Amino acid sequence: MLWLLAWCAAGGLGYLLGSLPTAYLVMQRAGGRPGDVRLVGDGNAGAANVAHVLGYRWGVLVGTVDIAKGAVPVLLLNALAGSWDTVSGAGLLSGVAAIAGHVWPVWLRFKGGRGAATAVGVTAAIVTGPVLLVALPALAILWRTRSTTLTLAFVYVASIILARILFDTSWGIICYCVGIFILVGAVHFWSLRFRGRPAESVSA
């Protein structure tokens, strides 16, 4: 019974952290332009849309917080489990819950962002080494292409490949990371289909 309560608490913690509507709050208070971020740009409550509407600096702020929303619950529950060598099951659950919270936040009537940055945070907490290795190339791609979608796709794919080849990460973790990639890809496709093309410019 205790394990069930622990897993429910893990899922709840991840969901609540993921539900923090970073882009919405920044849009309400930054740049003297109060309003709903979902009603401007491409309608996405995420870092790319904030960058498109308010500028690069605000987009970086939102993206950083959104990444932290995914990493913090996984790292916290991993620490509570007393293991830094393997990720606890509760930590994995909280990661998925954090992504779900970002995409379907209770505070915004379940209409949030695409979950890409939060998924990067979850992935970074699980396979930290590979994500750090691809960080600089990812920044170069972002600077060159100005495409958050392409950059994040590179981070996901490259990190998963490096995790297996260089770090001998277990197939279970690899499948988990691939599942996250598929989930975010499906949400992104759904968003493009019903909201139109994304506003991916991150110019100041």
C-alpha positions as CSV (number, residue, x, y, z in Angstrom):
1,M,0.0,0.0,0.0
2,L,2.8,2.4,0.8
3,W,4.4,1.9,-2.6
4,L,1.2,2.8,-4.2
5,L,0.9,6.0,-2.2
6,A,4.6,6.8,-3.0
7,W,4.0,6.4,-6.8
8,C,0.8,8.5,-6.6
9,A,2.8,11.2,-4.8
10,A,5.6,11.0,-7.4
11,G,3.1,11.4,-10.2
12,G,1.4,14.2,-8.4
13,L,4.6,16.1,-7.7
14,G,5.7,15.7,-11.3
15,Y,2.4,16.9,-12.7
16,L,2.1,19.9,-10.4
17,L,5.6,21.1,-11.2
18,G,5.1,20.5,-14.9
19,S,1.8,22.4,-14.7
20,L,3.5,25.6,-13.7
21,P,2.5,27.9,-16.6
22,T,5.8,29.6,-17.1
23,A,5.1,31.1,-20.6
24,Y,1.7,32.3,-19.5
25,L,3.0,34.0,-16.4
26,V,5.9,35.7,-18.2
27,M,3.5,36.9,-20.9
28,Q,1.3,38.4,-18.2
29,R,4.1,40.4,-16.6
30,A,6.9,41.0,-19.1
31,G,7.3,43.7,-21.6
32,G,4.2,45.6,-20.7
33,R,2.1,43.3,-22.9
34,P,-0.3,41.5,-20.6
35,G,-2.3,38.8,-22.3
36,D,-2.7,35.1,-22.9
37,V,0.3,33.6,-24.7
38,R,-2.0,31.1,-26.3
39,L,-3.8,33.9,-28.2
40,V,-0.7,35.3,-29.9
41,G,2.0,34.0,-32.2
42,D,1.4,30.3,-32.9
43,G,-0.8,29.8,-29.8
44,N,1.7,27.6,-28.0
45,A,2.3,28.2,-24.3
46,G,6.0,27.5,-24.6
47,A,9.5,29.1,-24.9
48,A,9.5,29.4,-28.7
49,N,6.3,31.4,-28.8
50,V,7.4,33.7,-26.0
51,A,10.7,34.3,-27.8
52,H,8.8,35.0,-31.0
53,V,6.4,37.5,-29.3
54,L,8.6,39.1,-26.5
55,G,12.1,38.4,-27.7
56,Y,15.0,36.0,-27.2
57,R,15.8,36.8,-23.6
58,W,12.3,36.0,-22.3
59,G,12.2,32.9,-24.4
60,V,15.5,31.7,-22.8
61,L,14.0,32.4,-19.4
62,V,10.9,30.4,-20.1
63,G,12.9,27.6,-21.7
64,T,15.2,27.3,-18.7
65,V,12.4,27.1,-16.2
66,D,10.5,24.6,-18.4
67,I,13.6,22.4,-18.6
68,A,14.0,22.6,-14.8
69,K,10.3,21.5,-14.4
70,G,11.2,18.2,-16.0
71,A,14.6,17.7,-14.3
72,V,13.7,18.6,-10.7
73,P,11.1,16.0,-9.9
74,V,13.3,13.2,-11.4
75,L,16.4,14.3,-9.5
76,L,14.5,14.8,-6.3
77,L,12.9,11.4,-6.3
78,N,16.1,9.8,-7.4
79,A,17.8,11.4,-4.4
80,L,15.0,10.3,-2.0
81,A,15.4,6.7,-3.4
82,G,19.0,6.9,-2.3
83,S,20.5,6.0,-5.7
84,W,22.4,8.1,-8.2
85,D,23.5,5.2,-10.3
86,T,20.0,4.1,-11.4
87,V,16.8,6.1,-11.9
88,S,14.0,5.0,-9.6
89,G,10.7,4.0,-11.0
90,A,9.0,6.8,-9.1
91,G,11.5,9.2,-10.8
92,L,10.6,7.9,-14.2
93,L,6.9,8.3,-13.5
94,S,7.4,11.8,-12.2
95,G,9.2,12.7,-15.5
96,V,6.3,11.6,-17.6
97,A,3.9,13.3,-15.3
98,A,5.9,16.6,-15.6
99,I,5.6,16.5,-19.4
100,A,1.9,15.7,-19.1
101,G,1.5,18.7,-16.7
102,H,3.2,21.0,-19.2
103,V,1.0,19.8,-22.1
104,W,-2.2,19.6,-20.1
105,P,-1.8,22.1,-17.1
106,V,-4.7,22.2,-14.7
107,W,-4.1,26.0,-14.2
108,L,-4.8,26.7,-17.9
109,R,-7.8,24.4,-18.3
110,F,-5.5,21.6,-19.7
111,K,-4.4,23.7,-22.7
112,G,-0.6,24.2,-22.4
113,G,2.6,23.9,-24.4
114,R,4.1,21.1,-26.4
115,G,6.3,19.7,-23.7
116,A,9.6,19.8,-25.6
117,A,11.7,21.8,-23.1
118,T,10.3,19.8,-20.2
119,A,11.1,16.6,-21.9
120,V,14.7,17.8,-22.4
121,G,14.8,18.3,-18.6
122,V,13.6,14.8,-17.9
123,T,16.1,13.4,-20.4
124,A,18.9,15.4,-18.9
125,A,18.1,14.2,-15.4
126,I,18.2,10.6,-16.6
127,V,21.1,10.5,-19.1
128,T,23.0,13.6,-18.0
129,G,26.3,12.8,-19.6
130,P,25.0,12.5,-23.2
131,V,22.9,15.6,-22.9
132,L,26.0,17.6,-21.7
133,L,28.0,16.3,-24.7
134,V,25.4,17.5,-27.2
135,A,24.7,20.9,-25.5
136,L,27.3,22.9,-27.4
137,P,26.4,21.4,-30.8
138,A,22.8,22.0,-30.0
139,L,23.4,25.7,-29.3
140,A,25.3,26.0,-32.6
141,I,22.3,24.5,-34.4
142,L,19.9,26.9,-32.7
143,W,22.1,29.9,-33.5
144,R,22.5,28.8,-37.1
145,T,18.9,27.6,-37.9
146,R,16.8,29.6,-35.3
147,S,14.7,26.5,-35.1
148,T,13.8,25.2,-31.7
149,T,12.1,22.1,-33.2
150,L,15.2,21.0,-35.1
151,T,17.5,21.8,-32.1
152,L,15.4,19.8,-29.6
153,A,15.0,16.9,-32.1
154,F,18.8,16.8,-32.3
155,V,19.2,16.8,-28.6
156,Y,16.8,13.9,-28.2
157,V,18.2,11.7,-30.9
158,A,21.9,12.4,-30.3
159,S,21.5,12.0,-26.5
160,I,19.7,8.6,-26.9
161,I,22.3,7.3,-29.4
162,L,25.3,8.5,-27.2
163,A,23.7,7.1,-24.1
164,R,23.7,3.6,-25.5
165,I,27.0,3.7,-27.4
166,L,29.2,5.6,-25.0
167,F,27.5,5.2,-21.7
168,D,26.1,1.7,-22.1
169,T,22.7,2.9,-20.8
170,S,20.2,0.1,-20.2
171,W,17.7,-0.7,-22.9
172,G,14.9,0.0,-20.5
173,I,16.1,3.6,-20.0
174,I,16.7,3.9,-23.8
175,C,13.1,2.8,-24.5
176,Y,11.8,5.2,-21.9
177,C,13.7,8.1,-23.6
178,V,12.4,7.0,-27.0
179,G,8.9,6.9,-25.6
180,I,9.3,10.5,-24.4
181,F,10.5,11.5,-27.9
182,I,7.5,9.8,-29.5
183,L,5.1,11.5,-27.0
184,V,6.5,15.0,-27.6
185,G,6.6,14.3,-31.4
186,A,2.9,13.3,-31.3
187,V,1.9,16.4,-29.3
188,H,4.0,18.6,-31.7
189,F,2.3,17.1,-34.7
190,W,-1.2,17.5,-33.2
191,S,-0.3,21.1,-32.4
192,L,0.9,21.9,-35.9
193,R,-2.2,20.3,-37.4
194,F,-4.7,22.3,-35.3
195,R,-2.8,25.5,-34.6
196,G,-0.8,26.0,-37.8
197,R,2.9,26.5,-38.3
198,P,5.0,27.2,-35.2
199,A,6.5,30.5,-34.5
200,E,10.1,29.3,-34.2
201,S,12.1,32.5,-34.5
202,V,14.2,33.3,-31.4
203,S,15.3,36.7,-32.5
204,A,15.5,39.4,-30.0
